[in-house]
Amino acid sequence: MKNNQIPDDEKLRIENSSIAYHGIFNDENQRNISWLSQKIVQYSKNKSNILELGLGDGTTTKIFAQNFDKVVTLDGSSNLINLFSQSNTITNLEIIETFFETFETEQKFDNIVMSNILEHVFDPDYIIEKYKKFLKKDGMLFLSVPSATSLNRRIGNLSGMLPDIYAFQQQDYVLGHRRYFCKDSFLELLTNHNLNIEKVEGVNLKIITTSQMQQLNFTEETYNALLTIGQSYPELCTIVFVVASV
């Protein structure tokens, strides 16, 4: 395992990006992560406990608390934790303020979730290897990352709006992203850590930009159709979702 080096400005970086989780992209993000969270509930085999990396706006945490006996959520942002705690008193939830790199526990979990986390952290290899040891022998890992090869990014590139499909946009900087994955690079990362890939799905078959979709006033039925179809096309969706085991 590599050194758990954390940049000196990591706390400031986390707090600055935390504001975006309640900002302009909230509707789209909530729709995607709600769908993803329900998939995690569906695919989990044991509902006794779940370890979640990242609180975000709390959407996933609340869904997990309704479906698992015990939820442990880790986050490095005191702003996000305080904001969530002001309006939520969930009895089967423990929120721990910590860097993912420094968290330690003797507990083993039936389910561990890294939902759109690995694009943020300093060293994805370290995080995956570290959290493998917190998983029970028959436990399940649920991981997702934004994809550089999504249909909307491909269209943006070919139409001249995006110089390269891996290029960062302003939203990426605001959210504190460090890298982009595609389906192949994501699966390669996971298999390099001897994870067994159980399922690979796409989340959100996005055909145009967020602002363009908002202008067209897409119905919920249309959004749900794009989510449903996208499951079979992870290489074209904005998120690649993987279910894995050790």
C-alpha positions as CSV (number, residue, x, y, z in Angstrom):
1,M,0.0,0.0,0.0
2,K,1.3,3.5,-0.8
3,N,1.9,6.2,1.6
4,N,-1.3,8.0,2.7
5,Q,0.1,11.4,1.8
6,I,-2.4,14.2,2.0
7,P,-1.7,17.6,0.4
8,D,-1.4,20.5,2.9
9,D,-4.3,22.3,1.3
10,E,-6.6,19.3,1.3
11,K,-9.0,20.5,4.0
12,L,-9.4,23.9,2.3
13,R,-10.0,22.1,-1.0
14,I,-12.7,19.9,0.5
15,E,-14.5,22.8,2.2
16,N,-14.4,25.0,-0.9
17,S,-15.8,22.3,-3.2
18,S,-18.5,21.3,-0.6
19,I,-20.6,24.4,-1.6
20,A,-21.2,23.0,-5.0
21,Y,-23.2,20.0,-3.7
22,H,-26.1,22.4,-2.9
23,G,-25.7,24.5,-6.0
24,I,-26.7,24.8,-9.6
25,F,-26.2,21.2,-10.6
26,N,-28.2,19.9,-7.6
27,D,-31.3,18.7,-9.5
28,E,-29.4,16.6,-12.0
29,N,-27.0,15.3,-9.3
30,Q,-29.9,14.4,-7.0
31,R,-31.7,12.5,-9.8
32,N,-28.5,10.5,-10.6
33,I,-27.5,9.7,-7.1
34,S,-31.0,8.8,-6.1
35,W,-31.1,6.3,-8.9
36,L,-27.7,5.0,-8.1
37,S,-28.5,4.7,-4.4
38,Q,-31.6,2.6,-5.1
39,K,-29.5,0.3,-7.3
40,I,-27.1,-0.2,-4.4
41,V,-30.0,-1.1,-2.1
42,Q,-31.3,-3.5,-4.8
43,Y,-28.0,-5.2,-5.3
44,S,-26.9,-5.4,-1.7
45,K,-27.3,-8.9,-0.3
46,N,-27.1,-8.0,3.4
47,K,-28.8,-5.0,4.9
48,S,-27.1,-5.1,8.3
49,N,-24.6,-2.2,7.8
50,I,-23.1,0.0,5.1
51,L,-20.0,2.3,5.1
52,E,-20.4,5.3,2.9
53,L,-17.5,7.5,1.7
54,G,-18.8,11.0,1.2
55,L,-21.9,12.7,2.5
56,G,-22.5,15.1,-0.4
57,D,-25.9,16.7,0.0
58,G,-27.2,13.8,2.1
59,T,-29.4,12.3,-0.5
60,T,-27.7,8.9,-0.5
61,T,-27.3,8.9,3.2
62,K,-31.0,9.2,3.8
63,I,-31.8,6.5,1.3
64,F,-29.3,4.1,3.0
65,A,-30.7,4.9,6.4
66,Q,-34.1,3.9,5.3
67,N,-32.9,0.5,4.0
68,F,-29.9,-0.6,6.1
69,D,-29.8,-1.3,9.9
70,K,-26.7,0.8,10.4
71,V,-25.1,3.5,8.3
72,V,-21.6,4.9,8.8
73,T,-20.8,8.0,6.6
74,L,-17.4,9.6,6.3
75,D,-16.7,13.1,5.1
76,G,-13.9,15.6,5.4
77,S,-16.1,18.7,5.2
78,S,-17.4,20.1,8.5
79,N,-19.6,22.4,6.4
80,L,-21.5,19.6,4.8
81,I,-21.8,17.6,8.1
82,N,-23.1,20.6,10.0
83,L,-25.6,21.5,7.3
84,F,-26.9,18.0,7.1
85,S,-27.1,17.6,10.9
86,Q,-29.1,20.8,11.4
87,S,-32.1,19.3,9.6
88,N,-31.7,15.5,10.0
89,T,-31.8,13.4,13.2
90,I,-31.4,9.8,11.9
91,T,-31.0,7.3,14.7
92,N,-29.2,4.6,12.8
93,L,-26.6,6.9,11.3
94,E,-23.1,7.7,12.5
95,I,-21.3,10.6,10.6
96,I,-17.6,10.8,11.1
97,E,-15.5,13.9,10.0
98,T,-12.3,12.5,8.7
99,F,-10.0,12.3,5.7
100,F,-10.7,9.0,3.9
101,E,-6.9,8.4,4.0
102,T,-6.7,8.5,7.8
103,F,-9.9,6.8,8.9
104,E,-9.4,3.6,10.8
105,T,-11.8,1.1,12.4
106,E,-11.8,-2.5,13.7
107,Q,-15.3,-2.9,12.3
108,K,-16.0,-5.0,9.2
109,F,-18.8,-3.9,6.8
110,D,-21.2,-5.9,4.6
111,N,-21.4,-3.0,2.1
112,I,-18.9,-0.2,1.3
113,V,-19.9,2.6,-1.1
114,M,-17.6,4.9,-3.0
115,S,-20.0,6.8,-5.1
116,N,-18.2,9.5,-7.2
117,I,-15.3,9.5,-4.8
118,L,-12.2,8.2,-6.6
119,E,-12.1,11.2,-9.0
120,H,-11.6,13.5,-6.0
121,V,-9.0,11.7,-3.8
122,F,-5.2,12.2,-4.0
123,D,-4.5,8.5,-4.5
124,P,-7.3,6.2,-5.7
125,D,-5.0,3.1,-5.4
126,Y,-4.4,3.8,-1.8
127,I,-8.1,4.3,-1.0
128,I,-9.2,1.1,-2.8
129,E,-6.5,-1.0,-1.1
130,K,-7.2,0.6,2.3
131,Y,-11.0,0.0,2.3
132,K,-10.8,-3.5,1.0
133,K,-9.6,-4.5,4.5
134,F,-12.8,-3.1,6.1
135,L,-15.0,-5.4,4.0
136,K,-16.4,-8.6,5.3
137,K,-15.3,-11.8,3.5
138,D,-18.7,-12.0,1.6
139,G,-19.2,-8.2,1.5
140,M,-19.9,-6.0,-1.5
141,L,-18.2,-2.9,-2.9
142,F,-20.3,-0.3,-4.8
143,L,-18.2,2.2,-6.8
144,S,-19.0,4.8,-9.4
145,V,-17.1,7.6,-11.2
146,P,-17.9,10.3,-13.8
147,S,-17.0,9.1,-17.3
148,A,-15.0,11.1,-19.8
149,T,-16.5,9.1,-22.7
150,S,-20.1,10.0,-22.0
151,L,-22.3,10.8,-25.1
152,N,-22.7,14.5,-24.2
153,R,-18.9,14.9,-23.8
154,R,-18.3,13.2,-27.1
155,I,-20.8,15.5,-28.8
156,G,-19.2,18.5,-27.1
157,N,-15.8,17.5,-28.3
158,L,-16.9,16.9,-32.0
159,S,-18.9,20.1,-32.0
160,G,-16.0,22.2,-30.8
161,M,-17.3,22.9,-27.3
162,L,-14.8,20.6,-25.5
163,P,-11.2,20.4,-26.8
164,D,-10.7,16.9,-25.5
165,I,-13.2,14.4,-23.9
166,Y,-10.9,14.3,-20.8
167,A,-10.7,18.1,-20.6
168,F,-11.9,19.7,-17.4
169,Q,-14.8,22.1,-17.4
170,Q,-15.6,24.8,-14.8
171,Q,-17.9,22.4,-13.0
172,D,-15.0,19.9,-12.5
173,Y,-12.9,22.6,-10.8
174,V,-15.8,23.7,-8.6
175,L,-16.5,20.1,-7.5
176,G,-12.8,19.4,-6.7
177,H,-12.2,16.8,-9.4
178,R,-8.7,15.5,-9.9
179,R,-9.1,13.2,-12.8
180,Y,-11.5,11.5,-15.3
181,F,-12.0,7.8,-15.9
182,C,-13.6,5.9,-18.7
183,K,-15.2,2.5,-18.3
184,D,-12.0,0.7,-19.4
185,S,-9.6,2.7,-17.1
186,F,-12.0,2.3,-14.2
187,L,-12.3,-1.5,-14.6
188,E,-8.5,-1.7,-15.0
189,L,-8.0,0.2,-11.8
190,L,-10.3,-2.2,-9.9
191,T,-9.0,-5.4,-11.3
192,N,-5.4,-4.3,-10.5
193,H,-6.5,-4.5,-6.9
194,N,-7.8,-8.0,-7.4
195,L,-11.5,-7.0,-7.2
196,N,-14.0,-9.3,-8.8
197,I,-16.4,-7.3,-11.1
198,E,-20.0,-8.5,-10.5
199,K,-21.9,-5.8,-12.5
200,V,-21.0,-2.9,-14.7
201,E,-23.8,-0.4,-15.5
202,G,-24.2,3.1,-16.8
203,V,-26.0,5.9,-15.0
204,N,-27.5,8.9,-17.0
205,L,-27.4,8.7,-20.8
206,K,-27.0,12.4,-21.2
207,I,-27.3,13.6,-24.7
208,I,-26.7,17.4,-24.4
209,T,-25.5,19.9,-21.8
210,T,-27.2,20.5,-18.5
211,S,-28.3,24.0,-19.4
212,Q,-29.7,22.8,-22.7
213,M,-31.7,20.0,-21.0
214,Q,-33.1,22.6,-18.5
215,Q,-34.2,24.8,-21.4
216,L,-36.1,22.0,-23.0
217,N,-37.9,21.2,-19.8
218,F,-37.5,17.5,-19.9
219,T,-40.2,15.6,-18.1
220,E,-39.4,13.2,-15.3
221,E,-40.5,10.4,-17.6
222,T,-37.8,11.4,-20.1
223,Y,-35.1,11.6,-17.5
224,N,-36.2,8.1,-16.2
225,A,-36.1,6.7,-19.7
226,L,-32.5,8.0,-20.2
227,L,-31.5,6.4,-16.8
228,T,-33.1,3.1,-17.7
229,I,-31.6,2.9,-21.2
230,G,-28.2,4.0,-19.9
231,Q,-27.8,1.0,-17.7
232,S,-26.8,-1.1,-20.7
233,Y,-24.4,1.6,-22.1
234,P,-21.9,2.5,-19.4
235,E,-19.3,3.8,-22.0
236,L,-21.9,6.4,-23.1
237,C,-23.2,7.5,-19.7
238,T,-22.0,10.3,-17.5
239,I,-21.4,7.8,-14.6
240,V,-19.9,4.3,-14.7
241,F,-21.3,2.1,-11.8
242,V,-19.6,-1.1,-10.7
243,V,-20.6,-3.8,-8.1
244,A,-17.5,-5.7,-7.0
245,S,-16.3,-8.2,-4.4
246,V,-12.9,-9.1,-3.0
